[in-house]
Amino acid sequence: MNLPSIFLILGLVILSFSITFFDDAFGSFRDSQNYIKIDQTNEYSNYVHFQPEWKSYPKNLIIDVSTSWERLIISGEDEISDISKHGAKQKKNILQYVNSKPVVVVNHDYMDCQSQWFHGVKTSLDFVGNHLELFLENKSIRNTQYSNESQKQKLQDGFAQFIPICTSKDSTNYKYSISINDKFIGFDVYFVPSYVQQWYYFLYSDNFEYYLDEGCYGNNFQKFSGTCMNVDKNAGLLVVIPDDLKRPYTEISIKLTEI
């Protein structure tokens, strides 16, 4: 073996040792950090304005979301959550295509799970009053206005919205409740692995994936409560409704709680 080859082998050995040493050192440093848990709540609303291509035009959909979860942070770095009661800093009007039809979605810049935010025009009493039936009663109510088979047909032209979860873990468990204030239609709901399933549901139905355990999905309900275990950190709820809204403003209320 010539001298350059010996130096090359020796260099690779030293490099491998260095990588292992620093990886172990970083791991030990990371493990030595003192983490604390903070109970955090994020509330927000999505406003969906249907465009003329929809049967539901010119009606609107409001999706109210409340997510309660356990945030894991390093002690001393960010122990005080950023809480604002003065409204979101910025509204964004976004033109999106859902099921190949346009909608204008109005959302805000506080939907990233990093800060707590409570709707500036809602008091705690308003929140409890508007959601008392949803939050305190876990009874699911099926849609009896039409059959499950009719629901499948209606949803082919329907609308879907993905609601992300918040978590500090790689996988977690969530219980949830969802209801709609239109008694003439039902919704389907699925806990799905990621946002992309919103598009797969309509465009690539053969690739559509959702968690199959009991409590992770419901079909043709007006109110539904469930618990879904071992979901990925990128998971969320996918809510699907028919393109047949009757009210000027239809409201879907969602409560998600990490357990």
Phi, psi and omega in degrees: 000129182280168186297316179301323180294321179297315179298323180295315180296316180299321179295318179295322178297314180297318179298317180297318179297319182296316180298315180297317181297311183291326177295317178294321180295316179295320179297319179294321178296316180297316182291337182279349180295144178267107179266145174235158182251134178238130174282119185235146177234131175243126176239139174200167178230137170257132177250124184244120178254114182284138181268170188304338180291348181264144173298330182281353178300139003261032184284171187228155177237133176244126180245107179267127185235134171231121181241120176251128186208170184254108183269132181256120181227163177281130183304131176091344184269321186206052187284336180262116182289147178282104183244124177238132177249017185251016178094166181289153182286331186208133173260146181232123174265118186236129173275119179236159174245120177240125184057038177065020177231144187278143169224151171258119182253128176254115176225183189234175185266017182250019186266024186258007179072356186276332182231150176277140179214135177236138184305125186297335183260004179254131170267166178298327179293319176300315183298314180295317182296318183287337187240009185303312182297321181291315190278325187267345181243118184269004182292128176274144182237120179282154173280122181251008181286334178201169189281167175297325179294319176296323178300317179301318179294317182296323185287347177298330178253017190273191182240144180229145177225130177268132179243108183286154173269169171241136177197153173261003185254163175286327173216154187205181179236142181223139164253152187207157174224144180214141177213160177232143185267009175256111185280004182256357178225160175243166177238156166253145178223139181222137165277119186241157185292332184196173182299328186299338181294339176300325180273323178298328183305318182263317190273326183224066188300333179292337181260002181293129182234143173208164180287129191267352181295152178301135182096351181266356180201159177207144184237128174063059178243156168256341171211137182213137175232139181203172175228132181234127187255151173057050177265150182290155180298339178267006185283174177182180177269138170248118181252129183236130180230157177290156173276069186205044182289139182255335184266150175302321176229109175266135183243131171248125180251131184229131172237125178242133181226120176286135182233000000 
